[in-house]
Amino acid sequence: MDTSRARAVLARTPALEAGQLRELLHAAGGEPERALGARVTQRLPLPSAAQQFLAAPDDAAIDADLAWLEGSGASIVLATDTDYPPLLLQSGGAPAALYVQGSIEALSAAQLAIVGSRSPTAAGRATAREFAAWFAGAGLTVTSGLAVGIDAASHEGALAGGGLTIAVFATGLDRVYPTEHAALAQRIRAAGALVSEFPPRTPPLRRNFPRRNRIIAGLSLGTLVVEAARYSGSLITARLALESGREVFAIPGSIHSPLSRGCHQLIKSGAKLVEEAADVLTELQFPVRKEQVMAHDGEGGKAAELDKEYEMLLDALGFEPATIDVLVARTHLPGESVASMLLILELEGRVAALPGGRYGRTP
C-alpha cells in the first residue's frame, strides 16, 4: 500500500482521535503504511470501531476518496503533519485528520469564531457582517459554520473586509450544506479554506453538527456569539470554547428579544460583553491598527439627517421589531404615512422588513 492510500485509510478510520493517531504513527515509526499492520494496531488501546476498520478497510470507499481528492484538489492533513492547526491539536477530542480545500496555512492563522442564530434579526445580521469585516481588516481570520443566518453573514463580512475566512463543514467537503451556499463556499475556498473532519459523501446528519462546532471552537482564539436563543446550537460552540480554555464573547440585546437570551445567559456565566469590535481585540491582546480606529471613529457622521417625523418613527421603532399598527399607535401618524416612510427608510438601509409584517432597525 502506498503512502497516499494509507493516509486516506487513516483519515476515514472511525472514532480515531488526534492523540490516538499520533501514538499509532509513533509506534509505526512515522510511516502511515506500517501503521495499518495488525502487529502495530493490536498493541494499542484503540477504539473497537477503529481497530475493525484498520483490520479490514473499505477498499471501495478508499478508492472513491482518492478519486475525489485528485479531482477536487483537496488535501488530507493528519494530526502528525506539521501543518495540522496547533490550537485545534490542544483542544479536547481533536480529530485525527482534516480534509481541506483552499489554504492549509489559513488553519494555523489567528482566528475568531463568529456564530449565532440561523434566523437572526436584520440588525443581528448587519452586526455580524460589520464586525467580521472589521476583524478581517485587523488581520484576524473569521471562522464559522456556513449555516444560514449569522454564520453566512460573518463569512460575507470577512470577504467584504478583504480578509481570510474559514468554513467548517458538518458534511463531507463534496457536499455543501445548505446547498444555497455553494457559491459562497467557492468564494471562501478562494479566500481562506473549507475544512471538515468528515470524509467525502458524508450527509448532513444531526449528530455531526456538535462535532463540527468543536472544530470551530478548537481552531479559534475565542468565540463571539452575536444573537442566540436560550437553547441555540451556538451555545454549544461557546461551551466547547470554554472547555478548551478559549475566550467567549457575547453581544447583548433587548431584554424582550428571544434572540438575546442566549447571549445574556453567556454574559451571566462569565462571557465578555461586547459593544464594539475593538473590545474583542483588546481582550485577545490582538493589535488594533491605528487606521482602523480612525476609520471607525469617522463613521459616525456619515448618515444624512432625517426629518422630524422620520426621527420620531425611528425612535418609536426602537431596537425591537414592530408592525405598522404598533408604530401607528406609538406615533399617532396615519398608517399610509408610516408605510411610506418605512419604505423610504428601508431603501436607505436604516430599517429592514422582517417576517410577519414587522420592521426592525439596522445598526
C-alpha positions in Angstrom: 0.0 0.0 0.0 1.4 3.4 -0.9 1.5 6.4 1.4 -1.4 8.3 -0.2 -3.7 5.3 0.2 -2.6 4.7 3.8 -3.3 8.3 4.7 -6.7 8.1 3.1 -7.4 5.0 5.2 -6.3 6.7 8.4 -8.4 9.8 7.6 -11.5 7.6 7.1 -10.9 5.5 10.2 -13.9 6.0 12.6 -13.6 7.0 16.2 -9.9 7.8 15.9 -8.8 11.0 17.6 -5.6 13.0 17.1 -3.8 11.7 20.2 -4.5 8.1 19.3 -3.3 8.7 15.7 -0.1 10.2 17.0 0.5 7.2 19.2 -0.3 4.8 16.3 2.2 6.5 13.9 4.8 6.8 16.6 4.6 3.0 17.1 4.9 2.6 13.3 8.0 4.7 13.1 6.1 7.6 11.5 5.2 5.5 8.4 1.4 5.5 7.6 1.8 2.2 5.6 3.2 0.4 8.7 0.5 1.9 11.0 -2.1 -0.3 9.3 -0.5 -3.6 10.2 -2.2 -5.7 12.8 1.2 -6.1 14.6 1.0 -2.3 15.4 -2.7 -1.6 15.8 -3.3 -4.5 18.2 -0.7 -3.3 20.6 -2.5 0.0 21.2 -5.8 0.7 23.1 -7.7 2.0 20.0 -11.5 2.2 19.9 -13.0 -1.1 18.6 -14.5 0.7 15.6 -11.1 1.9 14.7 -9.5 -1.5 15.2 -12.1 -3.2 13.0 -11.7 -0.7 10.2 -7.9 -0.7 10.2 -8.0 -4.5 10.1 -10.3 -4.5 7.0 -10.5 -1.1 5.3 -13.4 -0.4 3.0 -11.5 -0.6 -0.3 -14.3 0.8 -2.4 -14.7 3.8 -0.2 -11.0 4.5 -0.2 -10.9 4.2 -4.0 -13.7 6.8 -4.2 -11.9 9.0 -1.7 -8.7 9.0 -3.6 -10.5 9.8 -6.9 -12.3 12.7 -5.2 -9.1 14.0 -3.6 -7.4 14.0 -7.0 -10.3 15.6 -8.9 -11.2 18.3 -6.3 -7.7 19.5 -5.3 -8.5 18.7 -1.6 -5.8 17.6 0.8 -5.7 15.4 3.9 -4.0 16.8 6.9 -3.1 14.3 9.6 -2.6 15.2 13.3 1.0 14.3 12.9 1.6 16.7 10.0 3.4 19.9 10.7 0.6 22.0 9.2 -2.1 20.5 11.4 -3.5 23.6 13.2 -1.8 23.7 16.7 -4.7 25.3 18.5 -7.0 22.5 17.4 -4.5 20.0 18.5 -4.6 21.4 22.0 -8.4 21.1 22.3 -10.1 18.0 23.6 -11.2 15.3 21.1 -9.3 16.8 18.2 -9.9 14.8 15.0 -7.2 12.5 13.7 -7.4 14.1 10.3 -8.9 17.0 8.4 -10.0 17.3 4.8 -9.1 20.8 3.4 -9.9 22.7 0.3 -8.1 26.1 -0.1 -5.3 27.3 2.1 -4.0 24.8 4.6 -1.9 27.6 6.1 -5.0 29.6 6.9 -5.9 26.9 9.5 -3.0 28.0 11.6 -3.7 31.7 11.4 -5.1 33.7 14.3 -8.8 33.0 14.2 -12.0 34.3 15.8 -15.2 32.2 15.6 -18.4 34.1 15.0 -21.6 32.1 15.5 -25.3 32.8 16.2 -28.9 32.3 15.2 -30.0 30.8 11.9 -32.9 33.2 11.9 -31.3 36.5 13.1 -32.9 39.9 13.1 -31.8 42.3 10.4 -29.8 44.1 13.0 -28.0 40.9 14.1 -27.2 40.0 10.5 -25.8 43.5 9.9 -23.8 43.4 13.1 -22.2 40.1 12.2 -21.2 41.4 8.8 -19.8 44.7 10.2 -17.9 43.0 13.0 -16.5 40.3 10.7 -15.3 42.9 8.2 -13.6 44.9 11.0 -11.9 41.7 12.3 -10.8 40.8 8.8 -9.3 44.2 8.3 -7.5 43.9 11.6 -5.8 40.6 10.4 -8.0 38.1 12.3 -9.3 35.1 10.3 -13.1 34.7 10.7 -14.2 31.1 11.3 -17.8 29.9 11.2 -20.0 27.0 10.0 -21.5 28.2 6.7 -25.0 27.9 8.1 -27.8 30.4 7.1 -28.1 33.5 9.3 -25.2 34.7 11.4 -22.7 32.2 10.0 -23.2 33.3 6.4 -23.2 37.0 7.4 -19.9 36.5 9.2 -18.3 34.8 6.1 -19.7 37.6 3.9 -18.4 40.3 6.2 -14.9 38.8 6.2 -14.8 38.6 2.5 -16.0 42.2 2.2 -13.2 43.2 4.6 -10.6 41.6 2.3 -9.5 39.1 4.9 -9.4 35.3 5.4 -12.4 33.2 6.4 -12.7 29.5 7.1 -15.9 27.5 6.8 -16.1 24.2 8.9 -18.5 21.6 7.4 -20.7 19.1 9.2 -20.7 17.1 5.9 -18.0 15.9 3.5 -16.5 18.7 1.5 -18.0 17.3 -1.6 -21.5 18.2 -0.3 -22.1 21.9 0.5 -24.8 22.3 3.1 -27.0 24.2 2.8 -27.0 23.9 -0.9 -27.8 27.6 -1.5 -24.4 28.4 -0.1 -22.5 26.7 -2.9 -21.3 30.0 -4.4 -20.4 31.4 -1.0 -18.4 28.2 -0.3 -16.4 28.7 -3.5 -15.6 32.3 -2.5 -14.5 31.2 0.9 -12.2 28.5 -0.7 -10.6 31.2 -2.7 -10.1 33.5 0.3 -9.3 31.0 3.1 -10.4 27.4 3.5 -13.1 24.8 3.6 -12.5 22.2 6.2 -14.1 19.0 7.6 -13.3 16.0 9.6 -15.9 14.0 7.7 -14.9 12.0 4.7 -16.4 12.6 1.3 -20.1 11.5 0.8 -21.0 12.2 4.5 -24.5 13.6 4.5 -25.8 16.3 6.9 -26.6 14.2 9.9 -27.9 15.9 13.1 -25.2 14.3 15.3 -22.4 15.7 13.3 -23.2 19.4 13.9 -22.0 19.5 17.5 -18.8 17.7 16.3 -18.5 20.4 13.7 -18.9 23.1 16.4 -16.0 21.7 18.5 -13.7 22.2 15.5 -14.9 25.8 15.1 -14.2 26.4 18.8 -10.9 24.5 18.7 -9.4 26.4 15.8 -10.1 29.8 17.3 -8.6 32.1 19.9 -12.2 32.9 21.0 -15.8 32.7 20.0 -18.2 35.6 19.5 -21.9 34.9 19.8 -23.9 37.6 18.0 -27.6 36.5 18.5 -28.7 33.3 20.1 -31.9 31.9 21.7 -31.7 30.2 25.0 -31.2 26.8 23.5 -29.3 27.8 20.4 -26.6 25.4 19.0 -24.3 28.4 19.2 -24.2 28.0 22.9 -22.7 24.5 22.3 -19.8 26.2 20.4 -19.4 28.7 23.3 -19.3 25.9 25.9 -16.7 23.9 23.8 -14.6 27.1 23.5 -14.6 27.5 27.3 -13.7 23.8 27.8 -10.7 24.4 25.5 -9.6 27.4 27.6 -10.6 29.9 24.9 -12.3 33.3 25.3 -16.1 33.6 24.8 -17.7 36.9 23.9 -21.4 37.9 23.5 -23.2 40.9 22.1 -26.1 41.9 24.4 -29.6 42.9 23.1 -33.0 43.8 24.3 -34.4 42.0 27.3 -37.6 41.5 25.3 -35.9 39.7 22.4 -35.8 35.8 22.5 -32.6 36.1 20.4 -30.8 38.0 23.2 -31.5 35.4 25.9 -28.7 33.1 24.9 -26.2 35.9 24.8 -27.4 37.2 28.2 -27.1 33.7 29.6 -23.5 33.6 28.4 -22.7 37.0 29.9 -24.2 35.9 33.3 -21.9 32.9 33.1 -18.8 35.0 32.5 -18.6 35.7 28.8 -17.2 39.1 27.9 -19.8 41.7 27.0 -19.0 43.2 23.6 -20.2 46.6 22.4 -17.8 47.2 19.6 -15.3 45.1 17.7 -12.3 46.6 19.4 -13.5 45.1 22.7 -12.7 41.6 21.3 -9.2 42.6 20.0 -8.3 44.2 23.3 -9.4 41.1 25.3 -7.4 38.9 23.0 -4.4 41.3 23.2 -4.5 41.4 19.4 -3.0 44.6 18.0 -5.5 47.1 16.6 -4.3 49.0 13.6 -4.4 52.8 14.0 -6.0 53.4 10.7 -8.9 51.1 11.6 -9.6 53.0 14.8 -9.6 56.3 12.9 -11.8 54.8 10.2 -14.2 53.5 12.8 -14.3 56.8 14.6 -15.0 58.6 11.4 -18.1 56.6 10.6 -20.4 58.3 13.0 -21.3 61.4 11.0 -21.9 59.8 7.6 -25.7 59.2 7.9 -27.8 62.0 6.5 -30.0 63.9 8.9 -33.7 62.9 8.9 -36.9 65.0 9.0 -38.5 65.2 12.4 -41.3 62.7 11.6 -38.7 60.2 10.4 -36.7 60.6 13.6 -39.9 60.1 15.6 -40.7 57.0 13.7 -37.2 55.5 14.3 -37.5 56.4 18.0 -40.8 54.7 18.1 -39.4 51.6 16.4 -36.6 51.4 19.0 -34.5 48.3 18.7 -37.3 45.8 18.7 -39.1 44.7 15.6 -42.7 46.2 15.4 -45.6 46.1 13.0 -47.1 49.2 11.2 -50.1 49.0 13.5 -47.8 49.2 16.6 -45.9 52.2 15.1 -49.1 54.0 14.2 -50.3 53.6 17.8 -46.9 54.9 19.1 -46.5 57.8 16.8 -50.2 58.8 16.0 -49.2 59.2 12.4 -51.5 57.9 9.6 -51.0 54.3 8.6 -50.3 55.3 5.0 -47.6 57.7 6.1 -46.0 55.2 8.3 -45.9 52.6 5.5 -44.5 55.1 3.0 -41.8 56.3 5.5 -40.8 52.7 6.3 -40.3 52.1 2.6 -38.0 55.1 2.3 -36.1 54.1 5.4 -35.8 50.5 4.0 -34.4 51.9 0.7 -31.8 53.9 2.8 -30.8 50.8 4.7 -32.0 52.2 8.1 -34.7 49.6 8.6 -35.4 46.1 7.2 -38.6 44.2 6.5 -39.0 41.1 8.7 -41.3 38.1 8.6 -44.8 38.7 10.0 -45.1 42.2 8.6 -42.7 43.6 11.1 -39.8 46.1 10.7 -36.5 46.3 12.5 -33.8 48.9 12.7 -30.4 48.1 11.2 -27.2 49.2 13.0 
